[in-house]
């Protein structure tokens, strides 16, 4: 997060952002009720459960509200330098 950002949507905001940290919680739910059956550890997922491979952070523009991957904001800032 020590890189400049620029909103890819409104293209003017360079200073007001919300950083959203994503904390993964793998769970197994009851298919009929939706109740939590089991909370799974990332190290011991069963063969039918794919581990989360998404970004650690999402960024929301504090002006227009767009939520995207952090890389989108970084790349837009690099293009406009």
VMD Tcl script that draws the C-alpha trace (Angstrom):
set ca {
  {0.00 0.00 0.00}
  {2.92 2.38 -0.38}
  {2.15 2.88 -4.06}
  {0.09 5.71 -5.57}
  {-3.52 4.93 -6.46}
  {-5.81 6.48 -9.05}
  {-9.46 5.47 -9.38}
  {-10.01 3.67 -12.71}
  {-13.64 4.83 -12.75}
  {-13.76 8.52 -11.84}
  {-10.10 9.07 -12.89}
  {-9.62 12.06 -10.55}
  {-9.35 10.61 -7.03}
  {-5.77 10.07 -5.89}
  {-6.17 10.48 -2.13}
  {-9.44 9.11 -0.65}
  {-9.75 5.34 -0.49}
  {-11.06 2.57 1.74}
  {-8.72 -0.42 2.05}
  {-10.69 -3.64 2.51}
  {-8.75 -6.55 4.00}
  {-10.10 -9.94 3.02}
  {-9.96 -12.70 5.64}
  {-10.82 -16.10 4.22}
  {-12.96 -18.48 6.22}
  {-13.56 -21.83 4.54}
  {-16.78 -23.48 5.68}
  {-19.00 -26.43 4.93}
  {-22.74 -25.69 5.03}
  {-25.79 -27.91 5.30}
  {-27.32 -27.78 1.77}
  {-30.94 -27.83 3.03}
  {-30.76 -25.35 5.91}
  {-27.62 -23.33 5.21}
  {-26.41 -23.95 8.77}
  {-22.69 -24.14 9.43}
  {-21.62 -27.78 9.62}
  {-17.85 -27.35 9.80}
  {-15.22 -24.62 9.65}
  {-12.25 -25.87 7.62}
  {-8.57 -24.99 8.05}
  {-6.78 -23.80 4.90}
  {-4.06 -26.43 5.41}
  {-6.51 -29.33 5.60}
  {-9.13 -28.70 2.92}
  {-10.71 -31.81 1.44}
  {-10.06 -32.65 -2.24}
  {-13.39 -31.15 -3.35}
  {-12.79 -27.75 -1.72}
  {-10.67 -25.30 -3.72}
  {-8.52 -22.95 -1.65}
  {-9.09 -19.20 -2.04}
  {-6.60 -17.66 -4.45}
  {-7.95 -14.12 -4.66}
  {-6.34 -10.83 -3.63}
  {-5.58 -10.01 0.01}
  {-6.87 -6.46 -0.42}
  {-9.70 -4.76 -2.26}
  {-9.85 -0.98 -2.59}
  {-12.92 1.25 -2.63}
  {-12.75 4.73 -4.11}
  {-13.75 7.26 -1.47}
  {-15.29 9.52 -4.14}
  {-17.34 7.32 -6.50}
  {-17.56 4.10 -4.43}
  {-16.01 1.71 -6.99}
  {-14.62 -1.49 -5.41}
  {-11.86 -3.28 -7.36}
  {-8.66 -5.22 -6.81}
  {-5.83 -3.09 -5.49}
  {-3.86 -3.74 -8.69}
  {-6.48 -1.89 -10.80}
  {-5.91 1.31 -8.82}
  {-2.13 0.92 -8.94}
  {-2.02 0.28 -12.69}
  {-4.28 3.29 -13.42}
  {-1.93 5.53 -11.40}
  {1.11 4.19 -13.28}
  {-0.52 4.95 -16.65}
  {-1.24 8.59 -15.67}
  {2.21 9.52 -14.31}
}
mol new
graphics top color blue
foreach p $ca { graphics top sphere $p radius 0.5 }
foreach p [lrange $ca 0 end-1] q [lrange $ca 1 end] { graphics top cylinder $p $q radius 0.2 }
display resetview
